[in-house]
Amino acid sequence: GTLAYVAILPQYRGRGLGRELHAAGLALLEEAGCRVYRGSTDVRNAPMLRIFEQNGCRRDADQLFLKRPTI
């Protein structure tokens, strides 16, 4: 399972709401029978990386994105 594009408005950040929301999403996935969760974020997104860690997620792999300039 995956949780996609979940965000906390800037004025509500820093209150632990992201961790709680992510944990609630993980619980819903588990209740639905999902046995594997795959989440992703930019490697520079330290707050989300902390949320993943706090909710028991561990780094599995890194993904590389490439682009080609317009010709």
N, CA, C and O atoms as CSV, one atom per row, in Angstrom:
chain,resi,resn,atom,element,x,y,z
A,1,GLY,N,N,0.819,-1.177,0.000
A,1,GLY,CA,C,0.000,0.000,0.000
A,1,GLY,C,C,0.865,1.243,0.000
A,1,GLY,O,O,2.058,1.184,0.297
A,2,THR,N,N,0.271,2.340,-0.327
A,2,THR,CA,C,0.972,3.624,-0.310
A,2,THR,C,C,0.004,4.723,0.118
A,2,THR,O,O,-1.210,4.595,-0.045
A,3,LEU,N,N,0.539,5.775,0.652
A,3,LEU,CA,C,-0.218,6.984,0.990
A,3,LEU,C,C,0.378,8.082,0.126
A,3,LEU,O,O,1.590,8.292,0.156
A,4,ALA,N,N,-0.432,8.777,-0.632
A,4,ALA,CA,C,0.117,9.726,-1.594
A,4,ALA,C,C,-0.348,11.155,-1.332
A,4,ALA,O,O,-1.511,11.408,-1.017
A,5,TYR,N,N,0.586,12.065,-1.471
A,5,TYR,CA,C,0.308,13.501,-1.444
A,5,TYR,C,C,-0.483,13.949,-0.220
A,5,TYR,O,O,-1.527,14.591,-0.339
A,6,VAL,N,N,0.017,13.610,0.925
A,6,VAL,CA,C,-0.575,14.054,2.189
A,6,VAL,C,C,0.273,15.217,2.681
A,6,VAL,O,O,1.502,15.138,2.683
A,7,ALA,N,N,-0.373,16.284,3.092
A,7,ALA,CA,C,0.379,17.469,3.508
A,7,ALA,C,C,-0.288,18.137,4.707
A,7,ALA,O,O,-1.483,17.969,4.952
A,8,ILE,N,N,0.502,18.884,5.433
A,8,ILE,CA,C,0.019,19.697,6.555
A,8,ILE,C,C,0.240,21.157,6.160
A,8,ILE,O,O,1.329,21.526,5.721
A,9,LEU,N,N,-0.776,21.973,6.315
A,9,LEU,CA,C,-0.639,23.398,6.001
A,9,LEU,C,C,0.470,24.008,6.863
A,9,LEU,O,O,0.643,23.625,8.020
A,10,PRO,N,N,1.217,24.955,6.296
A,10,PRO,CA,C,2.352,25.528,7.020
A,10,PRO,C,C,2.024,26.007,8.435
A,10,PRO,O,O,2.826,25.824,9.351
A,11,GLN,N,N,0.875,26.607,8.618
A,11,GLN,CA,C,0.546,27.148,9.940
A,11,GLN,C,C,0.276,26.061,10.987
A,11,GLN,O,O,0.198,26.364,12.178
A,12,TYR,N,N,0.133,24.801,10.562
A,12,TYR,CA,C,-0.114,23.701,11.488
A,12,TYR,C,C,1.085,22.763,11.649
A,12,TYR,O,O,1.008,21.779,12.384
A,13,ARG,N,N,2.170,23.061,10.976
A,13,ARG,CA,C,3.357,22.209,11.048
A,13,ARG,C,C,4.045,22.356,12.404
A,13,ARG,O,O,3.890,23.364,13.093
A,14,GLY,N,N,4.806,21.327,12.768
A,14,GLY,CA,C,5.556,21.360,14.020
A,14,GLY,C,C,4.744,20.958,15.243
A,14,GLY,O,O,5.207,21.121,16.372
A,15,ARG,N,N,3.548,20.439,15.035
A,15,ARG,CA,C,2.679,20.043,16.150
A,15,ARG,C,C,2.517,18.522,16.268
A,15,ARG,O,O,1.754,18.042,17.106
A,16,GLY,N,N,3.234,17.767,15.429
A,16,GLY,CA,C,3.104,16.314,15.450
A,16,GLY,C,C,1.944,15.781,14.632
A,16,GLY,O,O,1.674,14.580,14.648
A,17,LEU,N,N,1.250,16.666,13.911
A,17,LEU,CA,C,0.086,16.237,13.134
A,17,LEU,C,C,0.484,15.345,11.958
A,17,LEU,O,O,-0.246,14.416,11.613
A,18,GLY,N,N,1.623,15.616,11.345
A,18,GLY,CA,C,2.085,14.794,10.227
A,18,GLY,C,C,2.344,13.363,10.669
A,18,GLY,O,O,1.963,12.415,9.983
A,19,ARG,N,N,2.986,13.211,11.804
A,19,ARG,CA,C,3.259,11.876,12.339
A,19,ARG,C,C,1.955,11.150,12.635
A,19,ARG,O,O,1.802,9.976,12.300
A,20,GLU,N,N,1.018,11.849,13.262
A,20,GLU,CA,C,-0.272,11.235,13.598
A,20,GLU,C,C,-1.057,10.861,12.343
A,20,GLU,O,O,-1.645,9.782,12.274
A,21,LEU,N,N,-1.066,11.742,11.363
A,21,LEU,CA,C,-1.787,11.474,10.118
A,21,LEU,C,C,-1.173,10.284,9.383
A,21,LEU,O,O,-1.894,9.420,8.886
A,22,HIS,N,N,0.160,10.240,9.313
A,22,HIS,CA,C,0.848,9.125,8.662
A,22,HIS,C,C,0.560,7.822,9.406
A,22,HIS,O,O,0.282,6.800,8.777
A,23,ALA,N,N,0.623,7.849,10.727
A,23,ALA,CA,C,0.336,6.652,11.529
A,23,ALA,C,C,-1.098,6.171,11.299
A,23,ALA,O,O,-1.336,4.968,11.194
A,24,ALA,N,N,-2.044,7.093,11.220
A,24,ALA,CA,C,-3.439,6.728,10.966
A,24,ALA,C,C,-3.579,6.093,9.582
A,24,ALA,O,O,-4.312,5.119,9.413
A,25,GLY,N,N,-2.877,6.643,8.600
A,25,GLY,CA,C,-2.904,6.059,7.252
A,25,GLY,C,C,-2.323,4.660,7.241
A,25,GLY,O,O,-2.869,3.768,6.593
A,26,LEU,N,N,-1.214,4.454,7.955
A,26,LEU,CA,C,-0.626,3.120,8.039
A,26,LEU,C,C,-1.598,2.131,8.680
A,26,LEU,O,O,-1.701,0.984,8.245
A,27,ALA,N,N,-2.304,2.576,9.708
A,27,ALA,CA,C,-3.286,1.716,10.379
A,27,ALA,C,C,-4.421,1.340,9.427
A,27,ALA,O,O,-4.870,0.194,9.418
A,28,LEU,N,N,-4.883,2.294,8.631
A,28,LEU,CA,C,-5.950,2.006,7.659
A,28,LEU,C,C,-5.482,1.001,6.616
A,28,LEU,O,O,-6.228,0.095,6.246
A,29,LEU,N,N,-4.251,1.158,6.141
A,29,LEU,CA,C,-3.715,0.202,5.179
A,29,LEU,C,C,-3.647,-1.201,5.779
A,29,LEU,O,O,-3.993,-2.187,5.128
A,30,GLU,N,N,-3.196,-1.271,7.030
A,30,GLU,CA,C,-3.095,-2.567,7.694
A,30,GLU,C,C,-4.479,-3.201,7.857
A,30,GLU,O,O,-4.651,-4.396,7.617
A,31,GLU,N,N,-5.462,-2.396,8.264
A,31,GLU,CA,C,-6.830,-2.897,8.409
A,31,GLU,C,C,-7.393,-3.392,7.084
A,31,GLU,O,O,-8.215,-4.309,7.059
A,32,ALA,N,N,-6.952,-2.788,5.981
A,32,ALA,CA,C,-7.422,-3.173,4.649
A,32,ALA,C,C,-6.701,-4.415,4.135
A,32,ALA,O,O,-7.008,-4.902,3.047
A,33,GLY,N,N,-5.754,-4.928,4.901
A,33,GLY,CA,C,-5.070,-6.142,4.510
A,33,GLY,C,C,-3.725,-5.939,3.836
A,33,GLY,O,O,-3.102,-6.909,3.404
A,34,CYS,N,N,-3.267,-4.708,3.738
A,34,CYS,CA,C,-1.958,-4.458,3.131
A,34,CYS,C,C,-0.866,-5.002,4.053
A,34,CYS,O,O,-0.908,-4.805,5.268
A,35,ARG,N,N,0.090,-5.671,3.471
A,35,ARG,CA,C,1.180,-6.244,4.258
A,35,ARG,C,C,2.505,-5.537,3.991
A,35,ARG,O,O,3.475,-5.731,4.724
A,36,VAL,N,N,2.546,-4.722,2.950
A,36,VAL,CA,C,3.761,-3.984,2.609
A,36,VAL,C,C,3.382,-2.532,2.368
A,36,VAL,O,O,2.413,-2.243,1.666
A,37,TYR,N,N,4.142,-1.630,2.947
A,37,TYR,CA,C,3.949,-0.189,2.728
A,37,TYR,C,C,5.203,0.352,2.063
A,37,TYR,O,O,6.322,0.026,2.460
A,38,ARG,N,N,5.006,1.177,1.053
A,38,ARG,CA,C,6.127,1.826,0.395
A,38,ARG,C,C,5.824,3.317,0.359
A,38,ARG,O,O,4.861,3.749,-0.275
A,39,GLY,N,N,6.652,4.097,1.042
A,39,GLY,CA,C,6.503,5.550,1.054
A,39,GLY,C,C,7.730,6.183,0.432
A,39,GLY,O,O,8.780,5.550,0.329
A,40,SER,N,N,7.599,7.419,0.024
A,40,SER,CA,C,8.755,8.116,-0.551
A,40,SER,C,C,8.663,9.600,-0.264
A,40,SER,O,O,7.583,10.155,-0.059
A,41,THR,N,N,9.826,10.223,-0.255
A,41,THR,CA,C,9.929,11.667,-0.118
A,41,THR,C,C,11.276,12.083,-0.674
A,41,THR,O,O,12.142,11.239,-0.906
A,42,ASP,N,N,11.456,13.346,-0.883
A,42,ASP,CA,C,12.739,13.865,-1.320
A,42,ASP,C,C,13.763,13.658,-0.204
A,42,ASP,O,O,13.437,13.820,0.972
A,43,VAL,N,N,14.968,13.308,-0.555
A,43,VAL,CA,C,16.004,13.053,0.456
A,43,VAL,C,C,16.314,14.292,1.290
A,43,VAL,O,O,16.914,14.176,2.359
A,44,ARG,N,N,15.915,15.475,0.823
A,44,ARG,CA,C,16.135,16.717,1.574
A,44,ARG,C,C,14.969,17.069,2.493
A,44,ARG,O,O,15.031,18.067,3.210
A,45,ASN,N,N,13.914,16.266,2.480
A,45,ASN,CA,C,12.729,16.544,3.291
A,45,ASN,C,C,12.901,15.919,4.680
A,45,ASN,O,O,12.292,14.898,4.998
A,46,ALA,N,N,13.729,16.546,5.483
A,46,ALA,CA,C,14.055,16.025,6.818
A,46,ALA,C,C,12.820,15.800,7.698
A,46,ALA,O,O,12.763,14.783,8.390
A,47,PRO,N,N,11.827,16.704,7.703
A,47,PRO,CA,C,10.654,16.450,8.549
A,47,PRO,C,C,9.926,15.158,8.172
A,47,PRO,O,O,9.514,14.406,9.054
A,48,MET,N,N,9.763,14.891,6.874
A,48,MET,CA,C,9.066,13.663,6.474
A,48,MET,C,C,9.920,12.443,6.742
A,48,MET,O,O,9.393,11.394,7.112
A,49,LEU,N,N,11.218,12.552,6.566
A,49,LEU,CA,C,12.103,11.432,6.889
A,49,LEU,C,C,11.980,11.072,8.375
A,49,LEU,O,O,11.989,9.894,8.734
A,50,ARG,N,N,11.866,12.092,9.237
A,50,ARG,CA,C,11.679,11.838,10.675
A,50,ARG,C,C,10.341,11.150,10.947
A,50,ARG,O,O,10.259,10.241,11.774
A,51,ILE,N,N,9.299,11.589,10.247
A,51,ILE,CA,C,7.974,10.974,10.417
A,51,ILE,C,C,8.032,9.502,10.041
A,51,ILE,O,O,7.530,8.653,10.777
A,52,PHE,N,N,8.642,9.191,8.896
A,52,PHE,CA,C,8.774,7.789,8.500
A,52,PHE,C,C,9.467,7.000,9.604
A,52,PHE,O,O,9.005,5.929,9.997
A,53,GLU,N,N,10.569,7.531,10.096
A,53,GLU,CA,C,11.342,6.837,11.130
A,53,GLU,C,C,10.521,6.664,12.412
A,53,GLU,O,O,10.512,5.584,13.003
A,54,GLN,N,N,9.840,7.717,12.836
A,54,GLN,CA,C,9.028,7.646,14.055
A,54,GLN,C,C,7.918,6.607,13.943
A,54,GLN,O,O,7.503,6.026,14.946
A,55,ASN,N,N,7.440,6.377,12.728
A,55,ASN,CA,C,6.358,5.414,12.515
A,55,ASN,C,C,6.873,4.043,12.081
A,55,ASN,O,O,6.111,3.230,11.558
A,56,GLY,N,N,8.162,3.786,12.297
A,56,GLY,CA,C,8.702,2.451,12.083
A,56,GLY,C,C,9.133,2.116,10.679
A,56,GLY,O,O,9.442,0.960,10.392
A,57,CYS,N,N,9.163,3.092,9.794
A,57,CYS,CA,C,9.602,2.846,8.415
A,57,CYS,C,C,11.122,2.982,8.333
A,57,CYS,O,O,11.715,3.837,8.991
A,58,ARG,N,N,11.734,2.143,7.533
A,58,ARG,CA,C,13.181,2.161,7.360
A,58,ARG,C,C,13.531,2.325,5.896
A,58,ARG,O,O,12.820,1.826,5.023
A,59,ARG,N,N,14.614,3.016,5.625
A,59,ARG,CA,C,15.057,3.249,4.253
A,59,ARG,C,C,15.321,1.918,3.563
A,59,ARG,O,O,16.026,1.057,4.089
A,60,ASP,N,N,14.743,1.767,2.377
A,60,ASP,CA,C,14.857,0.538,1.614
A,60,ASP,C,C,15.702,0.748,0.362
A,60,ASP,O,O,16.475,-0.129,-0.024
A,61,ALA,N,N,15.554,1.902,-0.268
A,61,ALA,CA,C,16.267,2.162,-1.524
A,61,ALA,C,C,16.235,3.648,-1.812
A,61,ALA,O,O,15.456,4.391,-1.215
A,62,ASP,N,N,17.073,4.070,-2.717
A,62,ASP,CA,C,17.064,5.440,-3.219
A,62,ASP,C,C,16.637,5.396,-4.676
A,62,ASP,O,O,16.961,4.452,-5.398
A,63,GLN,N,N,15.910,6.418,-5.105
A,63,GLN,CA,C,15.443,6.487,-6.479
A,63,GLN,C,C,16.092,7.689,-7.149
A,63,GLN,O,O,16.218,8.755,-6.546
A,64,LEU,N,N,16.490,7.516,-8.363
A,64,LEU,CA,C,17.136,8.568,-9.126
A,64,LEU,C,C,16.203,9.063,-10.209
A,64,LEU,O,O,15.621,8.259,-10.936
A,65,PHE,N,N,16.049,10.374,-10.331
A,65,PHE,CA,C,15.232,10.966,-11.379
A,65,PHE,C,C,16.153,11.693,-12.350
A,65,PHE,O,O,17.068,12.405,-11.936
A,66,LEU,N,N,15.911,11.511,-13.618
A,66,LEU,CA,C,16.719,12.128,-14.664
A,66,LEU,C,C,15.825,12.982,-15.552
A,66,LEU,O,O,14.637,12.699,-15.706
A,67,LYS,N,N,16.399,14.020,-16.131
A,67,LYS,CA,C,15.654,14.802,-17.114
A,67,LYS,C,C,16.565,15.110,-18.279
A,67,LYS,O,O,17.791,15.105,-18.162
A,68,ARG,N,N,15.946,15.374,-19.383
A,68,ARG,CA,C,16.683,15.712,-20.602
A,68,ARG,C,C,16.315,17.134,-20.992
A,68,ARG,O,O,15.136,17.448,-21.151
A,69,PRO,N,N,17.308,17.994,-21.146
A,69,PRO,CA,C,17.008,19.368,-21.548
A,69,PRO,C,C,16.315,19.382,-22.915
A,69,PRO,O,O,16.534,18.505,-23.750
A,70,THR,N,N,15.489,20.383,-23.114
A,70,THR,CA,C,14.822,20.549,-24.402
A,70,THR,C,C,15.873,20.749,-25.498
A,70,THR,O,O,16.849,21.477,-25.314
A,71,ILE,N,N,15.656,20.094,-26.633
A,71,ILE,CA,C,16.589,20.251,-27.767
A,71,ILE,C,C,15.953,20.992,-28.903
A,71,ILE,O,O,16.592,21.211,-29.932
